Amino acid sequence: MSTRQQLIGLIAWLALCFAAAAIGGIASIQAASFYAGLVRPEWAPPAAWFGPVWTALYALMAIAAWLVWRSGGFRAARGALTLFLVQLALNALWSWLFFRWKLGALAVIEIALLWLLVVATLFAFWRVRKMAGALLLPYLLWVGFATALCYSVWRLNPEVL
């Protein structure tokens, strides 16, 4: 694979990951005011943290997928990259469930499923290229934290979610 092909691949994976971020972001346009009005646990981070954290995580996810893709293209790593694409779609869906549609219970179930898919993706990536799996560790930790936060916020706000 030429350097040019590798660069195009990296740009494509970055574009895909940030497109998923944008899809979730559309659902989150009014998220700041909605989130501010929710009862949150004491350990909930300020809303201002979410944008920078997610930006870094989407970049790491794209680089991880690119490293796996570089191992021989989509055909060579079909299973791992398919898992990645499925979890990426669930990632984008969560904001719609929670912020736009205010379906708290469904958002909790969905983010727990997302966490399981991230675990599976991490292991699949690790088998192809250890560094790719390692790059997903911060994402796994954050989604685990977000799962606990989602559950807590849902339980604290039954009349809204």
N, C-alpha and C positions, 0 to 999 in steps of 0.2 A: 504494500500500500504506500503510495507516494506521500510526501509531506503535504502536498496540496490536498489530496483526498482526506488525509487525517485532519487538516485544518477545517475543511468543509464539514466533515463529520462532527467535529467539536462544536462548530457553529450551529449545526442542525440540532444536536442534543441540547445545547443551551437554549435555542429557540423553542424547542419542544417543552422543556421544563418551565421556561418563563411564560409560555403560552398557557400552560396549566395554571400557573400563578395568576395570570391575568383573568382567566375564566373564574377562578375562585375570588379574585379581587373585584370582579363585577358584582358578585353577590354581596361583597363586603363594603360597598360604597358608603352605606350608612352605619357600618359596624361600630365606629367609635362612639357615637351617641347611644346606640343600643347597648353596647358593652358597658358604657359608663352608668347606665340605668339599672344594670343587673346587680343583684346581691352576689358578691364574689367571696371566696374564702380568703383569709388573711394572707395566704401564701401566693395569691394570684399576682402575676407580674403586671406592671402598668401596660396599658394598651400600646404605648409608644415602643415597646420592646418587640412586638410581633413583626413589624415590617422588616427591621434589620436582621432579625434572627431568620425569618423565612427567606430573605434574599440570599443570605449565606448558605442556607440549607439547599435551596434550589440550585445554586452554583455547584455545590459539592455533589448533589445528585446527578447533575448533568455530566460532570467530570467522571464520576463513577460509571455511568452508563457508557460514556465514550470509551473509557478504558476497556470495558467488556466488549463493546462493539469492535474495537481495534484488534481484538484477539482473533478475528476472522470474519467479521461482519455479522449481520443479523442471523444469517443461516447457521453459522457456527455456534452462536449463543442464543438460539431462538427461545429456549425455555426461560433463561435468566432475563432476557430482555422483554419477553412477554409479561413475566411477573412484574417487571419494572413499569411497563406501560399500564397494566391493570391498577397497580397501586397509585400511579400518577393520576389516573382518572378518578379514583376514589378520593385522593387528596383534593382535587378540584371540586368534587361533589360536596365535601363536608361543609364548606362555607355556605353553599346554597341551603343545605339542610338546616344549619344552625342559624345563620344570620338572615337569610331571605325568607325561608319558609317557617322558621321558628319551630322546628320539629325536634325538640330536645332529646326524646327517647331514641328516635331514629338516628340522630347525630351521634349519640353515645354508642349505639350498636355499630354504626358505620365506622367510627374512628377506632373502635376495638378491632374490627375486621381489618382496617387499614394497618394497624400496628402489627397484626399477624402477617399480613402480606409484606410489610417492610422486613420483618424477621426472615421470611422465606426468601425475599429478594436479596437480603444481605448474605445469607448462606449460599444462594445460587451464584452471586457475584464473587464471593470469597473463593468458590471452587474454580472459577475462571481466572480470577486475578485477585490476590489477597488485598492489594491496595484498594481496589474498587469496593470490596466488602468493607474495609476499614473506613472508607470515606462515607459510608452510610451509617456508621455508628452514631454520630451526632444527631442525625435525622431520627434514628430509632429512639434515642433517649428523649428527644423533644416530643415526638409523637406519643411516647409513653407518658410524659408529663402532661401533654395536651389532653390525653385520654382521661387522666385523673381530674384535670381542671374541668373538662367538659362535663363529666359525671357530677362533680361537685356543684357546678353552676346550674345544671339541670335540676338537681335536687333542691337547691336553694331558691329556685324561681319557678315553681310548678304552675303559677298562674300565667306566666309569660311563655314558657317553653313546654 
